[in-house]
Amino acid sequence: MPSERTQGKDVLLQMLARLTQPRILPYYILFSLYLYLYKPYTHNIENDIIAAVFKALPVWYLAFFVNQKRKAASQNQLNISTISESSSTQNGASSSQRKGSDYSDGTTLPDGDNTDSSLKTHPDSVRFQSFFMLGLLVSSSGDISLEFKGCFELGVLFFGIAQILYLYAMKPLRRKSKFAWLVIPLNVVLYSTLITGSLTNVDIVLAGLYSVLIHSMMFYAISSFESLPSPLTAFSALGASSFVLSDFLIGYTHWCAPLVYGEAIIMFSYYIAQVLLTLGVP
């Protein structure tokens, strides 16, 4: 049997392969283009609709990427249903031999998609992909809102809805939780830090609600990794952690005090979070 070190190396190689797959490269190009044209890590950009569109483009591409997977999975489901009906008619059997990575509802992904075998118990890949794609699109609305003066609260609202969609996508993967419960004290510490800043009563409530939502998303992401350890769920857990870091720093710089290299850390951690979460989609 392979040693734990060998298994760990294999997992890292699989994750690296996913990070550098050709289909994800346009995301890096769009992200780099936005950084090159607008240098958002050096100053705040406000009320620039073109800059807002360029900011959202990488996330829109991720939504397109997930939608392509969703279409393939939906078509595969249809094919399986057709084969099952045909097999039942000809042989009186209720099932047929299938290739690919099987899910508990009969969903398979096309061969060559490199879906982790540990995710065979995923209840519905199409459901996961649909919720996640909507989450990305709503996130992009939050990105655009944050670019306009006076729309910070609207941006928080959009991102809150996105966190709900993300956690609903990952929720069925949860079988057990141990370390995931640590997000509760983390939530308390980060929220307690934020409310030391200049917040109105509305801001205190808004920040509290959003903090609960994003940490709930992080809880389910880490729980999915604990339940079904694999490169996919590892991406989800890492992506959720990076998202929490990015959004905490946004709140801190908005309500408390500016940070040295704060904008750069926020920008990179956010885009890293979105691509890691996307790579966690089966």
PLY file of the C-alpha trace (Angstrom):
ply
format ascii 1.0
element vertex 282
property float x
property float y
property float z
element edge 281
property int vertex1
property int vertex2
end_header
0.00 0.00 0.00
1.27 3.51 -0.73
2.60 5.48 2.23
0.85 8.56 3.58
3.66 10.69 2.16
3.13 9.21 -1.30
-0.63 9.70 -1.05
-0.12 13.30 0.04
2.20 13.90 -2.89
-0.35 12.42 -5.30
-3.07 14.70 -3.93
-0.86 17.75 -4.34
-0.04 16.75 -7.91
-3.75 16.33 -8.68
-4.49 19.75 -7.22
-1.66 21.32 -9.22
-2.99 19.68 -12.39
-6.43 21.17 -11.77
-4.98 24.60 -11.04
-3.11 24.60 -14.34
-5.65 22.88 -16.60
-6.11 24.70 -19.92
-9.80 25.40 -19.32
-9.02 27.51 -16.26
-6.22 29.56 -17.85
-8.59 32.26 -19.26
-9.50 33.09 -15.66
-5.87 33.89 -14.85
-5.57 35.96 -18.03
-8.68 38.03 -17.25
-7.58 38.52 -13.65
-4.10 39.62 -14.74
-5.60 41.96 -17.35
-7.71 43.68 -14.70
-4.69 44.08 -12.42
-2.56 45.44 -15.27
-5.10 47.94 -16.55
-6.42 49.32 -13.28
-3.89 48.41 -10.56
-6.67 48.20 -7.92
-4.16 47.10 -5.30
-2.59 50.58 -5.28
-5.73 52.72 -4.92
-9.49 52.62 -4.62
-11.46 52.70 -7.87
-14.87 54.34 -7.61
-17.70 55.03 -10.05
-15.94 53.51 -13.06
-18.33 51.19 -14.87
-15.67 49.87 -17.26
-13.37 49.01 -14.37
-16.30 47.29 -12.64
-16.93 45.15 -15.73
-13.26 44.17 -15.96
-13.34 43.31 -12.25
-16.33 41.00 -12.78
-15.05 39.36 -15.98
-12.89 36.70 -14.24
-15.83 35.63 -12.07
-18.14 35.57 -15.09
-15.69 33.23 -16.77
-15.78 30.93 -13.73
-19.59 30.90 -13.98
-19.25 29.93 -17.66
-16.74 27.22 -16.68
-19.15 25.74 -14.12
-22.07 26.00 -16.53
-20.18 23.92 -19.09
-19.68 21.22 -16.47
-23.37 21.48 -15.55
-24.44 20.99 -19.16
-22.16 17.96 -19.53
-23.48 16.42 -16.31
-27.09 17.09 -17.33
-26.53 15.47 -20.71
-24.84 12.53 -19.03
-27.82 12.12 -16.71
-30.13 12.10 -19.72
-27.97 9.52 -21.48
-27.95 7.29 -18.40
-31.71 7.56 -18.09
-32.11 6.57 -21.73
-29.71 3.63 -21.37
-31.43 2.48 -18.18
-34.85 2.55 -19.83
-33.52 0.69 -22.86
-31.80 -1.90 -20.68
-34.92 -2.36 -18.58
-36.99 -2.92 -21.70
-34.59 -5.42 -23.25
-33.34 -7.31 -20.22
-35.85 -6.52 -17.50
-32.99 -4.97 -15.55
-33.27 -1.79 -13.56
-29.70 -0.72 -14.07
-26.89 -0.96 -16.56
-23.15 -0.84 -16.48
-21.92 2.73 -16.54
-18.56 4.36 -17.04
-17.38 7.49 -15.27
-17.64 8.65 -11.67
-20.98 7.47 -10.25
-23.07 9.47 -7.79
-25.77 8.10 -5.54
-28.52 9.42 -7.81
-27.02 7.82 -10.90
-25.31 10.97 -12.13
-21.99 10.40 -13.86
-19.47 12.76 -15.24
-17.79 12.19 -18.60
-14.67 10.04 -18.60
-11.57 12.17 -18.44
-13.10 14.75 -16.09
-10.89 13.34 -13.33
-13.62 13.53 -10.72
-12.43 12.17 -7.39
-13.71 8.69 -6.56
-14.24 9.83 -2.97
-17.09 12.02 -4.22
-19.11 9.10 -5.54
-21.65 9.69 -2.79
-22.36 13.24 -3.93
-26.18 13.36 -4.06
-26.50 15.51 -7.18
-23.67 17.06 -9.13
-26.04 19.12 -11.29
-27.65 20.63 -8.19
-24.21 21.51 -6.81
-23.14 23.09 -10.08
-26.38 25.06 -10.48
-26.26 26.57 -6.99
-22.58 27.36 -7.35
-22.95 28.99 -10.75
-25.69 31.26 -9.37
-23.43 32.06 -6.43
-20.68 33.20 -8.79
-23.06 35.41 -10.74
-24.41 37.02 -7.56
-20.84 37.49 -6.33
-20.04 39.39 -9.51
-22.96 41.71 -8.74
-21.35 42.32 -5.38
-18.03 43.05 -7.09
-19.66 45.67 -9.29
-21.59 47.24 -6.39
-18.44 47.73 -4.33
-16.98 49.82 -7.15
-19.57 52.56 -6.67
-19.66 55.06 -3.84
-22.56 54.53 -1.47
-23.19 50.95 -2.61
-21.11 49.13 0.02
-24.17 47.78 1.85
-25.68 46.61 -1.45
-22.45 44.77 -2.21
-22.56 43.07 1.20
-26.15 42.01 0.47
-25.16 40.44 -2.85
-22.24 38.60 -1.28
-24.49 37.39 1.53
-26.84 35.82 -1.03
-23.82 34.28 -2.76
-22.67 32.67 0.51
-26.13 31.13 0.95
-25.94 29.64 -2.55
-22.41 28.32 -1.95
-23.30 26.67 1.34
-26.45 25.10 -0.13
-24.27 23.64 -2.87
-21.85 22.08 -0.37
-24.32 21.15 2.38
-25.19 17.65 1.03
-21.51 16.65 1.24
-21.41 17.01 5.01
-21.31 13.71 6.86
-19.29 14.63 9.92
-17.72 17.70 11.47
-14.92 18.06 13.98
-12.46 20.79 13.14
-15.17 22.62 11.21
-16.73 23.72 14.51
-13.69 25.95 15.06
-15.28 28.44 12.68
-17.65 29.46 15.48
-14.97 30.96 17.78
-13.27 32.36 14.67
-16.51 34.10 13.73
-16.81 35.57 17.23
-13.22 36.86 17.20
-13.42 38.43 13.73
-16.83 40.00 14.31
-15.75 41.35 17.71
-12.77 42.96 15.98
-14.95 44.60 13.33
-17.44 46.18 15.74
-14.63 48.10 17.41
-14.64 50.31 14.31
-16.93 53.12 13.22
-20.13 51.19 12.55
-23.69 52.46 12.63
-26.40 50.30 14.19
-27.37 49.14 10.71
-23.74 48.27 9.95
-23.47 46.23 13.15
-26.48 44.13 12.18
-25.37 43.84 8.55
-21.84 42.80 9.51
-23.19 40.29 12.02
-25.52 38.64 9.53
-22.90 38.48 6.83
-20.32 37.11 9.25
-22.69 34.27 10.18
-23.35 33.49 6.51
-19.75 33.40 5.33
-18.60 31.38 8.33
-21.49 28.95 7.73
-20.24 28.53 4.18
-16.75 27.92 5.57
-18.19 25.38 8.04
-19.75 23.31 5.26
-16.62 23.58 3.10
-14.40 22.24 5.88
-17.01 19.62 6.84
-17.08 18.37 3.26
-13.31 17.87 3.40
-13.56 16.05 6.73
-16.34 13.85 5.36
-14.88 13.14 1.91
-11.15 14.02 1.83
-10.10 14.66 -1.77
-8.52 17.34 -3.95
-11.99 18.71 -4.72
-13.06 19.16 -1.11
-9.59 20.45 -0.21
-10.06 23.19 -2.82
-13.43 24.04 -1.25
-11.99 24.29 2.26
-9.02 26.40 1.15
-11.21 28.62 -1.01
-13.68 29.26 1.82
-10.82 30.15 4.18
-9.38 32.60 1.66
-12.84 34.14 1.16
-13.19 34.75 4.91
-9.77 36.42 4.98
-10.61 38.68 2.04
-14.00 39.77 3.36
-12.74 40.35 6.89
-10.05 42.66 5.53
-12.64 44.49 3.40
-14.71 45.12 6.50
-11.70 46.08 8.58
-10.37 48.61 6.07
-13.88 50.02 5.53
-14.91 50.37 9.18
-11.73 50.27 11.26
-8.45 51.40 9.69
-6.46 51.11 6.46
-3.83 48.41 6.26
-0.43 48.37 4.59
-0.85 46.38 1.37
-4.45 45.83 2.46
-5.93 46.31 -1.01
-3.44 43.91 -2.57
-4.13 41.21 0.03
-7.89 41.68 -0.36
-7.72 41.47 -4.13
-5.48 38.42 -4.37
-7.18 36.48 -1.56
-10.61 37.12 -3.12
-9.69 35.94 -6.62
-7.78 32.99 -5.18
-10.88 32.12 -3.13
-13.19 32.14 -6.14
-10.98 29.96 -8.31
-10.30 27.46 -5.50
-14.01 27.17 -4.69
-14.75 26.70 -8.39
-12.15 23.94 -8.68
-13.97 22.24 -5.81
-17.08 21.83 -7.95
-17.45 18.16 -8.99
0 1
1 2
2 3
3 4
4 5
5 6
6 7
7 8
8 9
9 10
10 11
11 12
12 13
13 14
14 15
15 16
16 17
17 18
18 19
19 20
20 21
21 22
22 23
23 24
24 25
25 26
26 27
27 28
28 29
29 30
30 31
31 32
32 33
33 34
34 35
35 36
36 37
37 38
38 39
39 40
40 41
41 42
42 43
43 44
44 45
45 46
46 47
47 48
48 49
49 50
50 51
51 52
52 53
53 54
54 55
55 56
56 57
57 58
58 59
59 60
60 61
61 62
62 63
63 64
64 65
65 66
66 67
67 68
68 69
69 70
70 71
71 72
72 73
73 74
74 75
75 76
76 77
77 78
78 79
79 80
80 81
81 82
82 83
83 84
84 85
85 86
86 87
87 88
88 89
89 90
90 91
91 92
92 93
93 94
94 95
95 96
96 97
97 98
98 99
99 100
100 101
101 102
102 103
103 104
104 105
105 106
106 107
107 108
108 109
109 110
110 111
111 112
112 113
113 114
114 115
115 116
116 117
117 118
118 119
119 120
120 121
121 122
122 123
123 124
124 125
125 126
126 127
127 128
128 129
129 130
130 131
131 132
132 133
133 134
134 135
135 136
136 137
137 138
138 139
139 140
140 141
141 142
142 143
143 144
144 145
145 146
146 147
147 148
148 149
149 150
150 151
151 152
152 153
153 154
154 155
155 156
156 157
157 158
158 159
159 160
160 161
161 162
162 163
163 164
164 165
165 166
166 167
167 168
168 169
169 170
170 171
171 172
172 173
173 174
174 175
175 176
176 177
177 178
178 179
179 180
180 181
181 182
182 183
183 184
184 185
185 186
186 187
187 188
188 189
189 190
190 191
191 192
192 193
193 194
194 195
195 196
196 197
197 198
198 199
199 200
200 201
201 202
202 203
203 204
204 205
205 206
206 207
207 208
208 209
209 210
210 211
211 212
212 213
213 214
214 215
215 216
216 217
217 218
218 219
219 220
220 221
221 222
222 223
223 224
224 225
225 226
226 227
227 228
228 229
229 230
230 231
231 232
232 233
233 234
234 235
235 236
236 237
237 238
238 239
239 240
240 241
241 242
242 243
243 244
244 245
245 246
246 247
247 248
248 249
249 250
250 251
251 252
252 253
253 254
254 255
255 256
256 257
257 258
258 259
259 260
260 261
261 262
262 263
263 264
264 265
265 266
266 267
267 268
268 269
269 270
270 271
271 272
272 273
273 274
274 275
275 276
276 277
277 278
278 279
279 280
280 281
